[in-house]
Amino acid sequence: MRSAGDARLEGLLRKGLARPDPLRLGIEGAPNEELVGSGGKVSPALSSVGPRVRARDGGGTAVPELRVQAQRVAQTLLGSLGERRAAV
């Protein structure tokens, strides 16, 4: 996988906060769009939408696909907010 000079992506890869997907077309994301780090651990603090996670979804550049990905991220964030409120 090439990071194409993207300093943010290079930093995530270097720090182990993201890892290439199995096909090395982008980065690996969990089904809810959270990033998968170098050790296979899913990060609840980092999500990705778009072509960087294209290997899992088979694209990630068309508006309908992006809409679904963005909805997953929003649902995950809302769920985590609900969990935090319940803990308070």
C-alpha positions as CSV (number, residue, x, y, z in Angstrom):
1,M,0.0,0.0,0.0
2,R,1.2,3.5,-0.8
3,S,0.3,6.3,1.4
4,A,0.8,8.8,-1.5
5,G,2.5,11.3,0.7
6,D,-0.3,11.6,3.1
7,A,1.4,12.5,6.4
8,R,-1.6,11.7,8.6
9,L,-1.9,8.2,7.1
10,E,1.9,7.6,7.3
11,G,1.8,8.7,11.0
12,L,-1.1,6.3,11.8
13,L,0.8,3.4,10.1
14,R,4.1,4.2,11.7
15,K,2.5,4.4,15.2
16,G,0.6,1.2,14.7
17,L,-2.7,2.9,14.9
18,A,-3.7,1.6,11.5
19,R,-2.6,-1.3,9.3
20,P,-2.9,-2.1,5.6
21,D,-5.9,-4.2,4.6
22,P,-5.2,-7.8,3.5
23,L,-5.1,-6.8,-0.2
24,R,-2.9,-3.8,0.6
25,L,-5.3,-1.5,-1.3
26,G,-6.0,0.7,1.7
27,I,-6.2,0.5,5.5
28,E,-8.1,-2.1,7.4
29,G,-11.4,-1.1,9.0
30,A,-13.8,-2.9,11.3
31,P,-17.4,-3.3,10.1
32,N,-18.4,-0.1,12.0
33,E,-15.5,1.8,10.2
34,E,-13.2,1.9,13.2
35,L,-9.6,1.5,12.3
36,V,-7.7,-1.8,13.0
37,G,-4.2,-1.2,14.4
38,S,-1.1,-3.2,13.8
39,G,-1.8,-5.7,16.5
40,G,-5.3,-6.4,15.2
41,K,-6.9,-4.3,18.0
42,V,-9.9,-2.1,16.9
43,S,-9.6,1.6,17.9
44,P,-12.8,3.1,19.2
45,A,-11.3,6.6,18.8
46,L,-10.3,6.3,15.1
47,S,-12.7,5.8,12.1
48,S,-12.3,6.1,8.4
49,V,-14.8,6.7,5.6
50,G,-14.0,6.5,1.9
51,P,-11.6,4.9,-0.4
52,R,-9.0,4.1,2.3
53,V,-11.2,1.3,3.5
54,R,-12.2,0.2,0.0
55,A,-10.9,-3.4,0.0
56,R,-13.5,-4.4,2.6
57,D,-16.4,-2.7,0.9
58,G,-15.3,-3.1,-2.7
59,G,-15.2,0.6,-3.5
60,G,-15.9,3.4,-1.1
61,T,-15.9,6.2,-3.6
62,A,-19.6,6.3,-4.7
63,V,-22.0,8.5,-2.8
64,P,-24.3,5.6,-1.7
65,E,-21.3,3.7,-0.3
66,L,-20.0,6.8,1.5
67,R,-23.4,7.5,2.9
68,V,-23.6,4.0,4.4
69,Q,-20.0,4.3,5.9
70,A,-20.8,7.7,7.4
71,Q,-24.0,6.3,8.9
72,R,-22.0,3.5,10.6
73,V,-19.6,6.0,12.1
74,A,-22.4,8.2,13.3
75,Q,-24.2,5.2,14.9
76,T,-21.0,4.1,16.6
77,L,-20.3,7.6,18.0
78,L,-23.9,8.0,19.2
79,G,-23.7,4.5,20.9
80,S,-20.5,5.5,22.6
81,L,-22.0,8.8,23.8
82,G,-25.0,6.8,25.2
83,E,-22.6,4.5,27.1
84,R,-20.7,7.4,28.5
85,R,-23.8,9.1,29.7
86,A,-25.1,5.9,31.3
87,A,-21.8,5.6,33.2
88,V,-22.1,9.1,34.7
